[in-house]
Amino acid sequence: YTALNTLSLHDALPICAEVERVYGLYQQGQYAAYVAEMASCDNTPEDYRKQMADLHKQHAVLQQEKMGGVASARVVKLTPSADGRQTNVTLRVNYRNQTHEEVLLSFVWVKDRWRLR
């Protein structure tokens, strides 16, 4: 994999696919799997990872109560770092109550794949 100075469509597609796969874990309620995608949690105790999963579940429950849950999500912007090893992803999340928000997710290139930071 080569460093990204500017994102061509060829470079952007794998990142977008990975973002959609990882965010899909969150949408499907697979919070432990979502946390397992976080590079920052790799060397943390199991209790910490479980707490993180519980926090994401609580957030999803609040989203469900306030906005009816997520209807869809799509990548709207990718901002790579100069060395191409990190990309900030702006995700537009559409809720069932017809509202939306933009969410910023940070992905890093670790061991030949994109991971949540």
DODO-951956 format. One record per residue: residue in one letter; chain; x, y, z of N, C-alpha, C, O, CB in turn. Coordinates in Angstrom, 3 decimals, always signed. Each point is the difference from the previous one (the first is absolute). Glycine has a CB too. Layout:
BEGIN
SITE   type   mol         nx         ny         nz        cax        cay        caz         cx         cy         cz         ox         oy         oz        cbx        cby        cbz
SITE      A     A          X          Y          Z          X          Y          Z          X          Y          Z          X          Y          Z          X          Y          Z
...
END
This chain:
BEGIN
SITE   type   mol         nx         ny         nz        cax        cay        caz         cx         cy         cz         ox         oy         oz        cbx        cby        cbz
SITE      Y     A     +0.846     -1.183     +0.000     -0.846     +1.183     +0.000     +0.883     +1.236     +0.000     +0.966     +0.072     +0.760     -2.807     -1.304     +0.458
SITE      T     A     +1.525     +2.189     -2.049     +0.788     +1.224     -0.073     -0.680     +1.109     +0.784     -1.212     -0.017     +0.216     +2.099     -0.665     -2.459
SITE      A     A     -0.096     +1.625     +2.654     -0.539     +1.131     +0.771     -0.945     +0.820     -0.865     +0.176     +0.112     -1.213     +1.913     -0.036     +2.618
SITE      L     A     -3.084     +0.486     -0.761     -0.982     +0.819     -0.695     +0.356     +1.474     +0.168     -0.053     +0.522     +1.114     -1.731     -2.280     -0.754
SITE      N     A     +2.138     +2.421     -1.427     +0.172     +1.450     +0.065     -1.291     +0.669     -0.424     -0.436     +0.978     +0.608     +2.907     -1.179     -1.076
SITE      T     A     -3.072     -0.325     -0.567     -1.332     +0.423     -0.408     -0.788     -1.279     -0.232     +0.573     -1.020     -0.382     +0.246     +3.223     -0.680
SITE      L     A     -2.089     -2.161     +1.282     -0.804     -1.198     -0.137     -0.598     -0.091     -1.396     -0.821     +0.829     -0.394     +0.318     -0.762     +2.842
SITE      S     A     +0.915     -1.062     -3.173     -0.657     -0.302     -1.262     -1.190     -0.890     +0.320     -0.120     -0.495     +1.121     +2.292     +0.696     -2.462
SITE      L     A     -3.038     -0.406     +0.387     -1.133     -0.893     +0.191     +0.511     -1.402     +0.350     -0.582     -0.688     +0.839     -0.823     +2.052     -2.461
SITE      H     A     +2.480     -1.773     +0.983     +0.608     -1.313     +0.263     +0.412     -0.121     +1.458     -0.191     -1.055     +0.606     +0.998     +0.950     -2.976
SITE      D     A     -0.246     +1.163     +2.946     +0.423     -0.014     +1.400     -1.179     +0.120     +0.952     +0.016     -0.588     +1.082     +2.147     +1.592     -1.774
SITE      A     A     -3.179     -0.254     +0.306     -1.123     +0.281     +0.888     -0.930     -1.196     +0.180     -0.552     -0.193     +1.083     +0.699     +2.558     -1.791
SITE      L     A     -0.327     -3.168     -0.334     -0.967     -1.093     +0.081     +0.283     -0.996     +1.121     -0.926     -0.366     +0.723     +0.608     +0.635     -3.145
SITE      P     A     +1.579     -0.730     +2.598     +0.232     -0.942     +1.111     -0.263     +0.610     +1.371     -0.490     -0.687     +0.896     +2.173     -0.433     -2.316
SITE      I     A     -1.366     +2.387     +1.594     -0.244     +0.662     +1.285     -1.508     +0.111     +0.232     -0.486     -0.312     +1.087     +2.664     +1.613     -1.280
SITE      C     A     -2.908     -0.863     -0.815     -1.454     +0.138     +0.135     -0.649     -1.345     +0.327     -0.883     -0.079     +0.854     +0.924     +2.004     -2.473
SITE      A     A     +0.397     -2.970     +0.942     -0.557     -1.331     +0.254     +0.276     -0.433     +1.438     -0.866     -0.582     +0.653     +1.176     -0.014     -3.078
SITE      E     A     +0.889     +0.877     +2.913     +0.352     -0.391     +1.368     -0.784     +0.825     +1.017     -0.456     -0.537     +1.009     +2.754     -0.123     -1.789
SITE      V     A     -2.459     +1.951     +0.528     -0.791     +0.854     +0.898     -1.431     -0.528     +0.066     -0.572     -0.123     +1.084     +2.018     +2.139     -1.631
SITE      E     A     -2.015     -2.324     -0.601     -1.379     -0.499     -0.020     -0.116     -1.340     +0.713     -0.983     -0.246     +0.699     +0.601     +1.453     -2.851
SITE      R     A     +1.383     -2.083     +1.981     -0.023     -1.292     +0.688     +0.068     +0.197     +1.518     -0.776     -0.597     +0.746     +1.881     -0.488     -2.741
SITE      V     A     -0.170     +1.929     +2.440     +0.193     +0.212     +1.439     -1.209     +0.712     +0.609     -0.477     -0.401     +1.061     +2.971     +0.507     -1.412
SITE      Y     A     -2.996     +0.947     -0.307     -1.166     +0.692     +0.545     -1.226     -0.915     -0.020     -0.888     +0.114     +0.845     +1.831     +2.092     -1.620
SITE      G     A     -0.977     -3.109     -0.197     -1.072     -0.990     -0.057     -0.044     -0.878     +1.244     -1.078     -0.396     +0.444     +1.283     +0.408     -2.916
SITE      L     A     +0.962     -0.319     +3.037     +0.043     -0.763     +1.254     -0.748     +0.751     +1.096     -0.772     -0.587     +0.758     +2.986     -0.429     -1.421
SITE      Y     A     -1.973     +2.320     +0.733     -0.674     +0.844     +0.990     -1.509     +0.003     -0.258     -0.798     -0.190     +0.919     +2.868     +1.637     -0.701
SITE      Q     A     -2.449     -1.229     -1.483     -1.422     +0.050     -0.354     -0.719     -1.305     +0.318     -1.172     +0.012     +0.377     +1.733     +1.615     -2.171
SITE      Q     A     +0.134     -2.747     +1.645     -0.605     -1.319     +0.223     +0.033     -0.419     +1.464     -0.441     -1.098     +0.341     +1.118     +0.474     -2.644
SITE      G     A     -0.158     +1.489     +3.170     +0.036     -0.316     +1.419     +1.135     -0.922     +0.398     -0.029     -0.583     +1.084     -2.389     +0.894     -1.082
SITE      Q     A     +3.416     -0.452     -0.858     +1.152     -0.843     +0.303     +1.094     +0.863     +0.640     +1.054     +0.234     -0.592     -1.618     -1.806     -1.338
SITE      Y     A     +0.288     +2.036     +3.146     +0.861     +0.991     +0.643     +1.374     -0.552     +0.377     +0.995     +0.717     -0.106     -3.047     +0.370     +0.961
SITE      A     A     +2.126     -2.324     -0.426     +1.305     -0.591     +0.316     +0.857     -0.098     -1.268     +1.202     +0.262     +0.039     -2.235     -1.570     +1.872
SITE      A     A     +0.418     +0.936     -3.020     +0.731     -0.074     -1.272     +0.422     +1.395     -0.452     +1.089     +0.169     -0.549     -2.378     -2.239     -0.090
SITE      Y     A     +0.441     +3.068     +0.864     +0.328     +1.384     -0.344     +1.218     +0.459     +0.806     +0.922     +0.599     -0.554     -3.353     -0.122     +0.011
SITE      V     A     +2.434     -0.753     +1.832     +1.124     +0.369     +0.867     +1.260     -0.762     -0.422     +1.101     +0.545     +0.075     -2.697     -0.073     +1.837
SITE      A     A     +1.450     -1.705     -2.347     +1.159     -0.789     -0.447     +0.661     +0.626     -1.227     +1.162     -0.289     -0.285     -2.251     -1.780     +1.195
SITE      E     A     +0.371     +2.919     -1.635     +0.560     +0.703     -1.159     +0.800     +1.237     +0.399     +0.627     +0.631     -0.851     -2.540     -1.467     -0.499
SITE      M     A     +1.898     +1.189     +2.636     +0.709     +1.185     +0.480     +1.445     -0.340     +0.332     +0.268     -0.743     +0.945     -2.416     +1.672     -0.046
SITE      A     A     +3.069     -0.390     -1.670     +1.420     -0.255     +0.234     +0.406     +0.444     +1.407     +0.868     -0.617     +0.618     -0.418     +0.897     -3.080
SITE      S     A     -1.066     +0.770     +2.962     +0.348     +0.520     +1.328     -0.376     -0.953     +1.122     +0.477     +0.162     +1.123     -0.777     +2.120     -2.017
SITE      C     A     -0.541     -3.271     +0.620     -0.414     -0.956     +1.032     +0.759     -1.319     -0.081     -0.260     -0.911     +0.787     -1.982     +1.963     -0.816
SITE      D     A     +3.171     -1.165     -0.906     +0.701     -1.275     -0.200     +0.691     -0.529     +1.252     -0.054     -1.201     +0.265     +0.379     +1.883     -2.605
SITE      N     A     +0.309     +0.168     +3.098     +0.763     -0.454     +1.165     -0.660     +0.375     +1.318     +0.671     +0.195     +1.014     +1.384     +0.003     -2.375
SITE      T     A     -3.359     -0.102     +1.332     -0.725     +0.353     +1.219     -0.620     -1.254     +0.609     -0.239     -0.981     -0.704     -0.232     +3.295     -0.199
SITE      P     A     +0.208     -2.286     +2.215     -0.620     -1.157     +0.650     -1.406     -0.268     -0.540     -0.675     +0.908     -0.485     +2.024     -0.425     +2.537
SITE      E     A     -1.769     -1.717     -1.962     -1.327     -0.405     -0.476     -1.100     +0.820     +0.674     -0.983     +0.359     -0.649     +1.857     -2.679     +0.232
SITE      D     A     -0.724     +2.621     +1.712     -1.008     +0.800     +0.703     -0.169     +1.373     -0.645     -1.119     +0.501     -0.116     +1.670     -1.715     +2.236
SITE      Y     A     +0.545     +1.814     -2.532     -0.053     +1.312     -0.645     -0.741     -0.099     -1.334     -0.844     +0.840     -0.309     +3.013     -0.180     +1.428
SITE      R     A     -1.849     -1.690     -1.908     -0.673     -0.179     -1.295     -1.497     -0.237     +0.198     -0.821     +0.484     -0.779     +2.946     -1.427     -0.198
SITE      K     A     -2.469     +0.194     +2.024     -1.415     -0.238     +0.279     -0.698     +1.308     +0.377     -1.130     +0.252     -0.418     +1.666     -2.600     +1.172
SITE      Q     A     +0.147     +3.179     +0.041     -0.562     +1.311     +0.359     -0.235     +0.849     -1.248     -1.036     +0.650     -0.139     +2.208     -0.755     +2.365
SITE      M     A     -0.195     +0.087     -3.127     -0.136     +0.758     -1.247     -1.209     -0.497     -0.803     -0.769     +0.803     -0.529     +3.271     -0.423     +0.484
SITE      A     A     -2.665     -1.688     -0.042     -1.140     -0.574     -0.719     -1.310     +0.419     +0.661     -0.964     +0.336     -0.686     +2.381     -2.295     -0.025
SITE      D     A     -1.451     +1.937     +2.044     -1.202     +0.414     +0.727     -0.325     +1.474     -0.245     -1.168     +0.362     -0.137     +1.670     -2.090     +1.883
SITE      L     A     +0.531     +2.582     -1.801     -0.214     +1.423     -0.279     -0.593     +0.206     -1.395     -0.902     +0.819     -0.180     +2.817     -0.251     +1.706
SITE      H     A     -1.412     -1.305     -2.500     -0.539     +0.108     -1.362     -1.444     -0.503     -0.052     -0.829     +0.555     -0.721     +3.149     -0.847     -0.220
SITE      K     A     -2.609     -0.742     +1.693     -1.369     -0.514     +0.050     -0.930     +1.045     +0.616     -1.093     +0.243     -0.512     +1.962     -2.610     +0.704
SITE      Q     A     -0.432     +2.983     +0.909     -0.810     +1.043     +0.637     -0.262     +1.154     -0.965     -1.116     +0.516     -0.068     +2.075     -1.150     +2.304
SITE      H     A     +0.069     +1.039     -2.982     -0.149     +1.081     -0.978     -1.013     -0.385     -1.075     -0.833     +0.815     -0.395     +3.205     -0.092     +0.824
SITE      A     A     -2.298     -1.953     -0.895     -0.937     -0.464     -1.034     -1.435     -0.019     +0.525     -0.935     +0.335     -0.726     +2.767     -1.721     -0.293
SITE      V     A     -2.001     +0.992     +2.285     -1.335     -0.014     +0.603     -0.554     +1.424     +0.062     -1.176     +0.220     -0.291     +1.774     -2.275     +1.651
SITE      L     A     +0.240     +3.020     -0.985     -0.435     +1.402     +0.025     -0.371     +0.482     -1.395     -1.002     +0.695     -0.171     +2.473     -0.283     +2.152
SITE      Q     A     -0.664     -0.778     -2.986     -0.327     +0.369     -1.381     -1.351     -0.590     -0.406     -0.813     +0.661     -0.646     +3.271     -0.551     +0.084
SITE      Q     A     -2.674     -1.347     +0.947     -1.265     -0.673     -0.330     -1.174     +0.735     +0.643     -1.028     +0.222     -0.639     +2.228     -2.437     +0.464
SITE      E     A     -1.039     +2.590     +1.440     -1.077     +0.675     +0.720     -0.270     +1.396     -0.560     -1.154     +0.389     -0.181     +1.765     -1.691     +2.222
SITE      K     A     +0.466     +2.056     -2.316     -0.142     +1.392     -0.430     -0.317     +0.145     -1.483     -0.765     +0.883     -0.387     +2.339     -0.273     +2.183
SITE      M     A     -0.988     -1.476     -2.636     -0.087     +0.217     -1.442     -0.495     -1.209     -0.779     -0.015     +0.003     -1.231     +1.842     +1.607     +1.488
SITE      G     A     -2.233     -2.644     +0.476     -0.524     -1.184     -0.679     +1.070     -0.926     -0.537     -0.305     -0.969     -0.695     -1.646     +2.311     +0.116
SITE      G     A     +3.207     -1.052     +0.896     +1.091     -0.841     -0.473     +0.525     +0.431     -1.358     -0.554     +0.888     -0.648     -0.419     -2.749     +1.941
SITE      V     A     +2.049     +1.213     -1.708     +0.660     +0.332     -1.262     -0.750     -0.638     -1.159     -0.288     -1.197     +0.016     +2.512     +1.371     +1.152
SITE      A     A     -2.539     +0.641     -2.177     -0.617     -0.510     -1.224     +1.074     -0.362     -1.019     -0.094     -1.024     -0.677     -1.955     +2.425     +1.103
SITE      S     A     +3.073     -0.551     -0.528     +1.085     -0.249     -0.947     +1.198     +0.865     +0.372     -0.110     +0.936     +0.792     -1.543     -1.513     -2.623
SITE      A     A     +2.793     +0.246     +1.245     +1.212     +0.784     +0.219     +0.843     -0.099     -1.260     +0.045     -1.044     -0.651     -0.093     +0.644     +3.171
SITE      R     A     +0.723     +1.508     -2.861     +0.887     -0.036     -1.167     +1.170     +0.950     +0.221     -0.117     +1.015     +0.686     -1.823     -1.589     -2.204
SITE      V     A     +3.053     +0.221     +0.929     +1.202     +0.824     +0.066     -0.212     +1.223     -0.879     -0.381     -0.125     -1.164     +1.860     -1.899     +1.598
SITE      V     A     -1.232     +3.215     +0.125     -0.132     +1.221     -0.795     +1.341     +0.706     -0.214     +0.131     +0.834     -0.896     -2.447     -0.591     +1.782
SITE      K     A     +3.314     -0.583     -0.055     +1.291     +0.664     -0.155     +1.099     -0.853     +0.616     -0.175     -0.590     +1.066     -0.946     +2.844     -1.037
SITE      L     A     +2.258     -2.309     -0.720     +1.200     -0.659     +0.510     +1.112     +1.029     +0.037     +0.251     +0.684     -0.993     -0.962     -2.950     +0.079
SITE      T     A     +1.381     +2.380     +2.053     +1.110     +0.930     +0.142     +1.225     -0.776     +0.478     +0.156     -0.251     +1.195     -1.737     +2.184     -0.685
SITE      P     A     +2.456     -2.313     -1.457     +1.182     -0.780     +0.385     +1.077     +0.880     +0.612     +0.091     +1.193     -0.289     -0.603     -2.812     -1.532
SITE      S     A     +1.327     +1.005     +2.675     +1.176     +0.694     +0.524     +1.039     +0.083     -1.115     -0.126     -0.665     -1.028     -0.331     -0.151     +3.407
SITE      A     A     +1.482     +1.636     -2.168     +1.036     +0.193     -1.019     +0.702     -1.308     -0.356     +0.363     -0.218     -1.156     -0.040     +2.545     +1.994
SITE      D     A     -0.132     -3.198     +0.159     +0.698     -1.264     -0.280     -0.945     -1.131     -0.412     +0.450     -1.106     -0.299     +1.282     +1.809     +1.931
SITE      G     A     -3.040     -0.429     -1.649     -0.973     -0.987     -0.453     -0.267     -1.124     +0.975     -0.660     -0.975     -0.359     +1.376     +1.524     -1.883
SITE      R     A     -0.224     -0.442     +3.466     -0.186     -1.077     +0.978     -1.227     +0.231     +0.891     -0.359     -0.863     +0.800     +2.835     +0.498     -0.822
SITE      Q     A     -3.105     +1.506     -0.116     -1.214     +0.297     +0.754     -0.952     +0.735     -0.923     +0.424     +0.800     -0.834     +0.836     -0.691     +3.040
SITE      T     A     -2.535     -0.380     -2.056     -1.019     +0.696     -0.776     -1.153     +0.355     +0.919     -0.556     -0.864     +0.678     +1.221     -0.356     -2.793
SITE      N     A     -1.022     +2.498     +2.134     -1.202     +0.415     +0.714     -1.168     -0.153     -0.961     +0.045     +0.478     -1.134     +1.239     +1.152     +2.631
SITE      V     A     -2.318     -2.294     -1.034     -1.152     -0.315     -0.827     -1.206     +0.746     +0.539     -0.333     -0.108     +1.180     +1.276     -2.164     -1.757
SITE      T     A     -1.591     +3.024     -0.289     -1.255     +0.639     +0.373     -1.116     -0.882     -0.537     -0.095     -0.257     -1.200     +1.109     +2.613     +1.180
SITE      L     A     -1.849     -2.807     +0.934     -1.087     -0.917     -0.317     -1.317     +0.733     +0.227     -0.220     +0.565     +1.071     +1.618     -2.602     -0.433
SITE      R     A     -2.267     +2.032     -1.633     -1.334     +0.579     +0.184     -0.918     -1.116     +0.469     -0.214     -0.987     -0.704     +0.593     +2.769     -1.093
SITE      V     A     -0.916     -1.610     +2.994     -0.894     -0.994     +0.586     -1.418     +0.548     -0.071     -0.297     +1.061     +0.549     +2.120     -1.949     +1.001
SITE      N     A     -2.683     +0.163     -2.226     -1.411     +0.364     -0.147     -0.822     -0.827     +0.986     +0.139     -1.220     +0.082     +0.187     +1.819     -2.540
SITE      Y     A     -1.183     +0.096     +3.202     -0.823     -0.666     +1.001     -1.416     -0.200     -0.514     -0.439     +0.656     -0.944     +1.837     +0.345     +2.759
SITE      R     A     -2.091     -1.912     -1.177     -1.358     -0.353     -0.437     -1.007     +1.142     +0.183     -1.060     -0.013     -0.626     +1.587     -2.348     +1.206
SITE      N     A     -0.211     +3.344     +0.266     -0.917     +1.124     +0.190     +0.282     +1.132     -1.000     -0.424     +1.138     +0.201     +0.249     -1.740     +2.236
SITE      Q     A     +0.889     +0.272     -3.505     +0.306     +0.936     -1.088     +1.066     +1.037     +0.346     +0.206     +0.938     -0.771     -2.519     -1.266     +0.018
SITE      T     A     +2.990     +0.188     +1.878     +1.113     +0.884     +0.323     +1.304     -0.696     -0.397     +0.010     -1.184     -0.337     -1.314     +2.255     +2.257
SITE      H     A     +2.391     -0.319     -1.874     +1.307     -0.588     -0.293     +1.075     +0.757     +0.772     -0.234     +1.090     +0.521     -0.544     -1.820     -2.821
SITE      E     A     +1.940     +0.134     +2.357     +1.164     +0.669     +0.565     +1.232     -0.519     -0.723     -0.013     -1.074     -0.601     -1.114     +1.357     +2.867
SITE      E     A     +2.196     +0.509     -2.192     +1.273     -0.444     -0.541     +0.878     -0.436     +1.161     +0.148     +0.716     +0.990     -0.339     +0.843     -2.990
SITE      V     A     +0.773     -2.749     +1.864     +0.821     -0.609     +1.039     +1.415     -0.101     -0.541     +0.202     -0.411     -1.142     -2.169     -0.896     +2.111
SITE      L     A     +2.946     +1.680     -0.156     +1.399     -0.105     -0.394     +0.597     -1.257     +0.628     -0.006     -0.164     +1.221     +0.207     +2.691     -1.423
SITE      L     A     +0.314     -3.410     -0.650     +0.685     -1.209     +0.448     +1.438     +0.071     -0.491     +0.249     +0.410     -1.134     -2.403     -1.779     +1.102
SITE      S     A     +3.078     +0.985     +0.853     +1.409     +0.007     -0.375     +0.453     -1.443     -0.230     -0.137     -0.851     +0.878     +0.555     +2.988     +0.450
SITE      F     A     +0.118     -2.395     -2.508     +0.514     -1.326     -0.340     +1.508     +0.076     -0.170     +0.530     +0.995     -0.494     -2.708     -1.618     -0.626
SITE      V     A     +2.864     -0.437     +1.533     +1.455     -0.083     -0.137     +0.355     -1.287     -0.742     -0.706     -1.005     +0.084     +1.052     +2.339     +2.054
SITE      W     A     +0.761     -1.272     -2.863     +0.493     -1.157     -0.737     +0.910     -0.792     +0.939     +1.091     +0.457     +0.339     -1.238     +0.767     -2.591
SITE      V     A     -0.302     -2.418     +2.674     +0.732     -0.832     +0.943     +0.065     -1.426     -0.542     -1.027     -0.604     -0.307     +0.297     +2.061     +2.255
SITE      K     A     +1.934     -1.980     -2.061     +0.193     -1.397     -0.439     -0.785     -0.300     -1.280     -0.753     -0.971     -0.075     +1.108     +0.295     +2.470
SITE      D     A     -0.159     +1.527     -3.385     -0.562     -0.218     -1.346     -1.526     +0.098     -0.096     -0.609     -0.592     -0.892     +2.551     -0.847     +0.503
SITE      R     A     -2.550     +2.185     +1.304     -1.443     +0.237     -0.143     -0.401     +1.254     +0.763     +0.705     +0.449     +0.904     -1.119     -2.921     -1.163
SITE      W     A     -0.735     +3.028     -0.124     -0.552     +1.183     +0.661     -0.739     -0.415     +1.252     -0.794     -0.940     -0.016     +0.597     +2.133     -2.181
SITE      R     A     +0.465     -0.477     +3.296     -0.661     -0.262     +1.282     -0.488     +1.322     +0.582     +0.566     +1.059     -0.273     +0.887     -3.103     +0.688
SITE      L     A     -2.506     +1.969     +0.384     -0.385     +1.165     +0.789     +1.162     +0.369     +0.899     +0.675     -0.872     +0.548     -3.125     +0.229     -0.614
SITE      R     A     +2.674     +1.910     +0.213     +1.095     +0.418     +0.870     -0.345     -0.360     +1.420     +0.785     +0.261     +0.911     -0.160     +1.612     -2.458
END
